[in-house]
Amino acid sequence: MTTAAVHLPGTTTIGERAVRRIAERAAAEVAGVEPRVQVDAQVVGAGATLYVRLPIRYPLPVGRVADECRAHLIARTEELTGLTVPRVDIEVSAMVPAPPERRVR
């Protein structure tokens, strides 16, 4: 038995707040990104532009972490929203030192 695709009238709109929250959570999935990521999103039609303030763990390479984060944000935002993400602007807002290692005696 085959099922025909059902076409229902209407549109689905993804708001900027939803895109912002998805991107903030996606950034936290990247190794070297610290909590307190801030994202602004601008949705126009079927596209979203992201403006990201990114705290990165010191002493990791800033460029590498930012590039990995940009690629991950594009992939996850497109996957979860269906919007295209042609641009992600990243500002490194802080370099956060890694917590000191605890030594057990």
C-alpha positions as CSV (number, residue, x, y, z in Angstrom):
1,M,0.0,0.0,0.0
2,T,1.5,3.4,-1.0
3,T,0.8,6.6,0.7
4,A,0.3,9.7,-1.3
5,A,1.8,12.9,-0.1
6,V,-0.7,15.2,1.5
7,H,-0.5,18.8,0.6
8,L,-2.1,21.0,3.2
9,P,-2.6,24.8,2.6
10,G,-0.6,27.2,4.6
11,T,2.9,28.2,5.4
12,T,5.3,27.6,8.3
13,T,7.3,30.5,9.6
14,I,10.3,30.2,11.8
15,G,10.8,33.2,14.1
16,E,14.1,34.9,14.8
17,R,13.8,34.0,18.5
18,A,13.6,30.3,17.6
19,V,16.5,30.5,15.2
20,R,18.5,32.4,17.9
21,R,17.9,29.7,20.5
22,I,18.7,26.8,18.1
23,A,22.0,28.5,17.1
24,E,22.9,29.2,20.8
25,R,22.4,25.5,21.6
26,A,24.2,24.4,18.5
27,A,27.3,26.5,19.3
28,A,27.5,24.9,22.7
29,E,27.9,21.5,21.0
30,V,31.3,22.6,19.6
31,A,34.4,21.6,21.5
32,G,36.2,24.7,22.9
33,V,33.1,26.9,23.0
34,E,32.3,28.1,26.5
35,P,28.8,28.7,27.8
36,R,27.1,32.1,27.5
37,V,27.1,32.2,23.7
38,Q,25.0,35.1,22.4
39,V,23.3,35.0,19.0
40,D,21.2,37.5,17.1
41,A,19.4,36.2,14.1
42,Q,17.8,37.9,11.1
43,V,15.3,35.9,9.1
44,V,14.4,37.2,5.7
45,G,12.3,34.9,3.5
46,A,13.9,31.4,3.5
47,G,17.2,32.6,4.8
48,A,18.8,33.4,8.2
49,T,21.9,35.4,9.0
50,L,23.5,34.8,12.4
51,Y,25.5,37.3,14.4
52,V,27.4,35.4,17.2
53,R,29.3,36.5,20.3
54,L,31.5,33.5,21.1
55,P,33.5,32.8,24.2
56,I,36.4,30.4,23.5
57,R,38.4,28.3,25.9
58,Y,42.0,29.5,26.3
59,P,44.5,28.4,24.9
60,L,42.7,26.7,22.0
61,P,43.3,28.2,18.5
62,V,40.7,30.9,18.0
63,G,40.5,30.6,14.2
64,R,40.0,26.8,14.3
65,V,37.3,26.9,16.9
66,A,35.5,29.8,15.2
67,D,35.6,28.0,11.8
68,E,34.3,24.7,13.3
69,C,31.6,26.6,15.1
70,R,30.6,28.5,11.9
71,A,30.3,25.2,9.9
72,H,28.3,23.5,12.8
73,L,25.9,26.5,13.1
74,I,25.2,26.5,9.4
75,A,24.6,22.7,9.3
76,R,22.5,22.5,12.5
77,T,20.4,25.6,11.8
78,E,19.6,24.5,8.2
79,E,18.9,20.9,9.4
80,L,16.5,22.0,12.2
81,T,14.8,24.9,10.6
82,G,14.9,24.3,6.8
83,L,16.2,27.9,6.4
84,T,19.4,28.5,4.4
85,V,22.2,30.2,6.4
86,P,24.3,32.2,3.9
87,R,26.3,34.1,6.6
88,V,27.5,33.7,10.1
89,D,29.4,36.6,11.6
90,I,31.4,35.6,14.7
91,E,32.9,38.0,17.3
92,V,35.1,36.3,19.9
93,S,33.8,37.9,23.1
94,A,36.1,36.3,25.6
95,M,39.0,33.9,26.0
96,V,38.1,31.8,29.0
97,P,40.9,29.9,30.8
98,A,40.3,26.2,31.4
99,P,39.4,25.3,35.0
100,P,42.4,24.2,37.0
101,E,42.9,20.4,37.1
102,R,42.0,18.9,40.5
103,R,44.8,16.7,41.9
104,V,43.9,13.8,44.1
105,R,46.3,13.0,46.8
